[in-house]
Amino acid sequence: MKDINSETDFEKHLRKDIVSFSIPNDYILFNSKKAVDILIAKNGDIPRLFFIEVKYHKNSHGRMGIGQGKGGGFQPEILQTKTDYFEQNLIWILGNEDSEEYWLCNNETIRKYVNNGFIGEKYNGIQLKIFKEENSISKETIIKKLENWFLL
């Protein structure tokens, strides 16, 4: 992707150019990212939280890690526990510097591409073959898919 030099840049791009166009008016996009990269809250009679994890691959980095450097953290724990709430309310958006497209994945898809086939004690990551084996989508399509997800 042009002008994207890091996962931080990719997240800023998603917030500004994709997620902000997807959320209905009564939803709140939080700036803080203590638990997940992007948190969105729905107000009203049936409140709901939406969680988005962001991963971006740069060829110079060589890998796409999840969790903290030592393997722990929120992301690996979510993938290990398969908690119903996060299975329904958390998605992953992946980007690759070699493409202008996006990969929208659920936890099950991410689990399929975890290095060594399981979440370990350290250095967890997502296999890069995900970019070849899973379908990418355009900016317009990801906005539509997010709009539909927020209204479920």
C-alpha positions in Angstrom: 0.0 0.0 0.0 1.2 3.4 -0.9 2.2 5.7 2.0 1.9 3.0 4.6 5.2 2.3 6.3 4.1 0.4 9.5 1.3 -1.2 11.3 0.7 2.1 13.0 0.3 3.8 9.7 -2.1 1.1 8.5 -4.2 1.4 11.6 -4.4 5.2 11.1 -5.4 4.6 7.5 -8.1 2.1 8.6 -9.5 4.5 11.2 -9.6 7.5 8.9 -10.4 6.0 5.5 -12.4 2.9 6.2 -13.9 2.4 9.7 -15.1 6.0 10.1 -17.1 5.6 6.9 -18.5 2.3 8.0 -19.9 3.1 11.5 -23.5 4.3 12.0 -24.0 7.7 13.7 -24.9 6.3 17.1 -21.6 4.3 17.4 -18.4 5.5 19.0 -14.9 4.9 17.6 -12.5 5.0 20.6 -9.0 6.4 20.3 -7.5 4.5 23.1 -6.2 1.0 22.2 -5.4 -0.8 25.5 -7.1 -4.1 24.7 -7.4 -4.1 20.9 -6.3 -1.9 18.0 -9.7 -0.5 17.2 -12.7 -0.5 19.6 -16.2 0.6 18.6 -19.2 0.8 20.9 -22.9 0.8 19.9 -25.2 2.9 22.1 -28.9 2.4 22.5 -31.3 -0.3 23.8 -29.0 -3.1 22.8 -25.4 -1.9 23.4 -22.6 -3.8 21.8 -18.8 -3.7 21.5 -16.9 -4.4 18.3 -13.2 -5.2 18.3 -10.8 -5.0 15.3 -7.3 -6.3 15.4 -4.9 -4.8 12.7 -1.9 -6.5 11.2 0.3 -5.2 8.4 3.1 -7.0 6.7 6.2 -5.3 5.4 8.7 -7.4 3.5 11.6 -5.9 5.4 10.1 -7.1 8.7 9.7 -10.7 7.5 6.9 -11.8 9.9 3.5 -10.8 11.3 3.5 -11.4 15.0 0.6 -11.6 17.4 0.6 -10.8 21.1 3.6 -9.5 23.0 7.1 -10.3 22.0 7.1 -13.2 24.4 4.0 -14.7 23.1 1.5 -13.6 25.7 -1.1 -10.9 25.6 -4.7 -10.4 24.6 -4.5 -11.6 21.0 -3.1 -15.1 21.7 -5.5 -15.5 24.7 -8.5 -14.7 22.5 -7.4 -17.2 19.9 -6.8 -19.9 22.5 -10.0 -19.6 24.5 -12.4 -19.4 21.5 -14.7 -17.3 23.7 -18.1 -16.9 22.1 -18.3 -13.1 22.6 -15.0 -12.6 20.8 -15.8 -15.1 18.1 -18.8 -12.9 17.1 -17.5 -9.5 17.9 -13.8 -9.4 16.9 -12.4 -9.3 13.4 -9.0 -8.9 12.0 -8.0 -6.6 9.1 -4.7 -7.5 7.4 -2.7 -5.4 4.9 0.4 -6.1 2.9 2.8 -3.6 1.4 2.6 -5.5 -1.9 -1.1 -5.0 -2.3 -3.8 -2.2 -2.4 -6.3 -4.7 -1.1 -7.4 -5.9 2.4 -7.9 -9.2 4.1 -10.9 -9.3 6.5 -10.6 -12.4 8.7 -12.4 -13.9 11.7 -10.6 -15.7 14.5 -11.1 -19.1 12.9 -9.2 -18.0 9.8 -6.4 -16.5 11.8 -6.1 -19.7 13.8 -5.7 -21.6 10.6 -2.6 -19.6 9.8 -0.9 -19.4 13.2 2.7 -20.5 13.0 3.2 -24.2 13.9 -0.6 -24.6 14.0 -0.9 -23.6 17.6 -0.5 -20.6 20.0 2.7 -21.2 21.9 4.5 -19.6 24.8 6.5 -17.3 22.6 6.9 -15.7 19.3 3.4 -16.3 17.9 2.8 -15.2 14.4 0.5 -15.4 11.3 1.9 -17.4 8.4 2.4 -15.1 5.3 0.7 -17.7 3.1 -2.6 -16.2 4.3 -2.1 -13.5 1.7 -2.0 -16.1 -1.1 -4.6 -18.5 0.1 -7.3 -16.2 1.4 -9.3 -13.8 -0.8 -8.4 -10.1 -0.6 -11.1 -7.4 -1.0 -11.2 -3.8 -2.2 -11.6 -0.7 -0.1 -15.2 -0.4 -1.2 -16.0 -4.0 -0.3 -14.4 -3.8 3.1 -16.5 -0.7 3.9 -19.7 -2.6 2.9 -18.7 -5.7 4.9 -18.0 -3.6 8.0 -21.3 -1.7 7.6 -23.1 -5.1 7.6 -21.2 -6.4 10.6 -22.0 -3.3 12.7 -25.7 -3.8 12.0 -25.9 -7.5 12.9 
